[in-house]
Amino acid sequence: MDPAKAIMQFYREKPGYIKKTMVKKYPVISQHADDIEQETYIRALTRAGSLRDDANIAGWLFTIARNISVDYIRRSTRRNELLAHHREELTIKDESIDSVVEQERRTVLDKASASLPKGLKEVYLLVREGKSYDVMAEELKIDLNALRQRYHRLKRALMERVCAC
């Protein structure tokens, strides 16, 4: 029997058989199983001339399918490694952009705070150090409500100075 006809006969008699078998053997390829099966038959038909008449067609098809499956797994692994690498690069770039933006923000606020009255400037410096309300009130020797009032005035004064630039 002509090898191409034997391949087509196998396809008609056992539709989806290669796909099912490959997914059982390599569950990782399940999302590409249809593509692998189709590519298996295409390769088999284009290379049908190299098949011996007495050859086991099913075994030959499974060998082709196995090779294609392994190729898909390799490509997928490489693609995932590349994606992971690019994600790392993007994260590093995002972090560096964030640090530049943060530095620029601090520069603008520092310039705006230069002309603040002494009481507001003291609050600004403590806020910039990341101190809590309780600690700031204690250091400035004022009560918490007075600190909140100064903090509100500080935000308003900074906003006016930044928007005026």
C-alpha positions in Angstrom: 0.0 0.0 0.0 1.1 3.5 -0.8 2.6 5.1 2.4 0.5 8.3 2.0 -2.7 6.3 1.7 -1.7 4.2 4.8 -1.2 7.4 6.8 -4.6 8.8 5.7 -6.2 5.4 6.5 -4.7 5.5 10.0 -6.0 9.1 10.4 -9.6 8.1 9.3 -9.7 4.9 11.4 -8.3 6.4 14.6 -9.1 10.2 14.6 -7.6 12.0 17.6 -5.6 8.9 18.7 -2.2 10.5 18.4 -3.5 13.6 20.3 -4.9 11.5 23.2 -1.8 9.4 23.5 0.6 12.4 23.4 -1.4 14.2 26.1 -1.3 11.2 28.3 2.5 10.9 27.8 3.2 14.7 28.0 0.4 16.5 29.9 2.3 19.7 29.5 1.4 19.9 25.9 -2.4 19.6 26.3 -3.0 23.1 25.1 -1.0 22.4 21.9 -2.3 18.9 21.3 -4.3 19.7 18.2 -1.4 21.6 16.7 1.0 18.7 17.4 -1.4 16.2 15.9 -1.9 18.3 12.8 1.8 18.9 12.4 2.5 15.2 12.9 0.3 14.3 9.9 1.7 17.1 7.8 5.3 15.9 8.4 4.3 12.3 7.9 2.7 13.1 4.6 5.6 15.2 3.4 8.1 12.4 4.3 5.9 9.5 3.3 8.5 8.5 0.7 11.0 7.6 3.4 8.6 5.1 5.0 9.3 1.5 4.2 6.4 -0.6 3.0 6.6 -3.0 6.0 7.1 -0.3 8.6 4.8 0.2 11.5 2.9 3.3 10.6 1.5 3.9 14.1 5.0 3.6 15.6 6.4 5.9 13.0 3.6 8.5 13.6 4.2 8.4 17.3 7.9 8.9 16.9 7.1 12.0 14.8 4.6 13.2 17.4 7.0 12.6 20.2 9.7 14.7 18.5 7.3 17.5 17.8 6.0 17.4 21.4 9.5 17.6 22.7 10.2 20.6 20.4 7.0 22.3 21.8 8.2 21.7 25.3 11.6 23.1 24.6 10.2 26.2 22.8 7.8 26.7 25.7 10.6 26.5 28.3 12.7 28.9 26.3 9.8 31.3 25.9 9.0 31.2 29.6 12.7 31.8 30.5 12.7 34.8 28.1 9.5 36.1 29.6 10.9 35.7 33.1 14.0 37.6 32.1 12.0 40.4 30.5 9.8 40.6 33.6 12.9 41.1 35.7 14.2 43.8 33.4 10.8 45.6 33.4 10.7 45.4 37.2 14.1 46.8 37.5 13.2 49.6 35.1 10.0 50.3 37.0 11.8 50.5 40.3 14.5 52.8 38.9 11.7 55.0 37.4 10.0 55.1 40.7 13.2 56.1 42.5 13.8 58.9 40.0 10.2 60.1 40.4 10.5 59.9 44.2 13.8 61.9 44.1 12.2 64.5 41.9 9.2 64.8 44.2 11.5 65.3 47.2 13.6 67.9 45.3 10.4 69.9 44.5 9.1 69.7 48.0 12.5 70.7 49.5 12.6 73.8 47.3 9.0 74.6 48.3 9.8 74.1 52.0 12.8 76.5 51.9 10.5 79.5 52.4 8.2 78.0 55.1 7.9 79.6 58.5 10.0 78.0 61.2 7.1 76.1 62.9 6.0 74.5 59.6 9.5 73.8 58.4 10.2 71.8 61.7 7.1 69.7 61.0 8.1 69.2 57.4 11.6 67.9 58.4 10.1 65.5 60.9 7.5 64.2 58.4 10.3 63.7 55.9 12.1 61.6 58.4 9.0 59.4 58.6 8.2 60.0 62.3 4.8 59.4 63.8 2.4 62.1 65.1 3.1 61.1 68.7 6.9 61.3 68.3 6.7 64.6 66.4 4.4 66.2 69.0 6.8 65.0 71.7 9.9 66.4 69.9 8.2 69.8 69.2 6.8 69.9 72.7 3.2 70.6 71.5 0.0 68.6 71.9 -1.3 66.3 69.2 -4.1 68.7 68.1 -1.7 71.5 67.6 0.6 69.2 65.6 -2.4 68.1 63.4 -3.2 71.8 62.8 0.4 72.6 61.8 0.5 69.5 59.6 -2.6 70.7 57.8 -1.1 74.2 57.4 2.1 72.6 56.1 0.3 70.6 53.4 -1.7 73.7 52.3 1.5 75.9 52.2 3.4 73.3 50.3 0.6 72.9 47.8 0.5 76.7 47.2 4.2 76.9 46.7 4.4 73.8 44.4 1.5 75.1 42.3 3.0 78.5 42.1 6.2 77.2 40.5 
